[in-house]
Amino acid sequence: MARNCVASINLNAIKKNYLYAKSLAPKSNAIAIIKGNAYGHGAIKVASHLETSADCFGVACIEEALDLTNAGILKAPILLLEGVFEKSELSLVDRNSFWMVVCNTAQIEWILKSKPINKYDIFVKIDTGMGRLGFQEVDSIKVISALEKSNNVRKITLMTHFSSADNQESDSTKTQINKFNQIIETKQNDQSLSNSAAIMAFTETHREFTRPGIMLYGSSPFSFDEQPNELIPAMTLETSLISLKKFKSGDTIGYGERYVCKKDTLIGVAAIGYADGYPRSAKDGTPVFINGGIARLAGRVSMDMITIDLTGINSPQIGDRVELFGSNVSIDEVAQYCDTISYEIFSQITSRVYKTYVP
Ligand SMILES: Cc1ncc(COP(=O)(O)O)c(C=O)c1O
């Protein structure tokens, strides 16, 4: 490989992070959220590695579920987190025994009118304050009772999703929990409430099924400063230095002359840019790791390259490896410098980056 821009993915780290999520909620089943190609980590590889440990996998849609079953991942149930998008998908749900969320009236109608060979396992999504998918209070009661009466349904699990569980200063998670508890009141159904942040911060949300996502990949759902040590970063994004040049104080670096050298400065160019998924929004000062030390981005991210102030780095050479994030540079710190979240950076790594897997 000539252009050595590589995302190496540590599958054991993902397994350990999954087991850590399980240890925080020992009485719950954990649905490993691997939608969006396992947040950019490769859903088939991740699911294959987790298959013997995972209680269930969560994906966004039937195409993602079929990718898994076609790859021979058949042991753990697969939950469609947005359910079906059209009626015709129900026969595939039936044939593959997928579990599905229901979150709108069209889905209910299709389910009630269909004639499945097997009965459906359904997660009824209740909107307790997220303001996105799910039934509101009165509707959820009606929906649950219609599904309970149907011969097409084997099991109903009740679920909700939090808008701000990552923000421990906000009261909204408590409000959502109370609302959920009130709506489901006397129901004996299994329940599923918690994403990664709630698994870590709100034990009362654990119930029968947790839904860990971002924590599986070793990134914290909380702000960078509150990062728990137990999570192991799964993806390391690396490239190499392809140019080294000295610039004089006052010289400018890159597009728009955004970076102005405040002193004579050794600038390195590394072979990664926004066409690889490294965010163009990265600010000057974003950390990278080279030769045992932290260097900082200097100048705007280009399509294929970034420029780095190498001050303080031990004898840099062309060809030296540059870690953009991984075990030496936290993805969450990089995300903070890019005004985004790790989820987006992981998901936007492009196919130009070679993916390699460490078992
Ligand atoms: C319904 C649902 N549950 C769980 C998750 C996992 O959330 P997180 O990655 O924050 O753990 C997601 C992710 O967006 C989701 O949409």
The ligand as a MOL file (V3000), in Angstrom:
LIG
                    3D

  0  0  0     0  0            999 V3000
M  V30 BEGIN CTAB
M  V30 COUNTS 16 16 0 0 0
M  V30 BEGIN ATOM
M  V30 1 C -32.6050 4.0210 19.5570 0
M  V30 2 C -31.1620 4.0430 19.8900 0
M  V30 3 N -30.7180 3.3470 20.9330 0
M  V30 4 C -29.4210 3.3360 21.2760 0
M  V30 5 C -28.4890 4.0800 20.5830 0
M  V30 6 C -27.0410 4.0780 21.0390 0
M  V30 7 O -26.7000 5.3440 21.5310 0
M  V30 8 P -25.2020 5.6180 22.0010 0
M  V30 9 O -24.3600 5.4550 20.7930 0
M  V30 10 O -25.2290 7.0410 22.4680 0
M  V30 11 O -24.9070 4.6320 23.0590 0
M  V30 12 C -28.9050 4.8390 19.5020 0
M  V30 13 C -27.9450 5.6530 18.7810 0
M  V30 14 O -28.1870 6.7000 18.2640 0
M  V30 15 C -30.2790 4.8340 19.1470 0
M  V30 16 O -30.7440 5.5310 18.1150 0
M  V30 END ATOM
M  V30 BEGIN BOND
M  V30 1 1 1 2
M  V30 2 1 2 3
M  V30 3 2 2 15
M  V30 4 2 3 4
M  V30 5 1 4 5
M  V30 6 1 5 6
M  V30 7 2 5 12
M  V30 8 1 6 7
M  V30 9 1 7 8
M  V30 10 2 8 9
M  V30 11 1 8 10
M  V30 12 1 8 11
M  V30 13 1 12 13
M  V30 14 1 12 15
M  V30 15 2 13 14
M  V30 16 1 15 16
M  V30 END BOND
M  V30 END CTAB
M  END
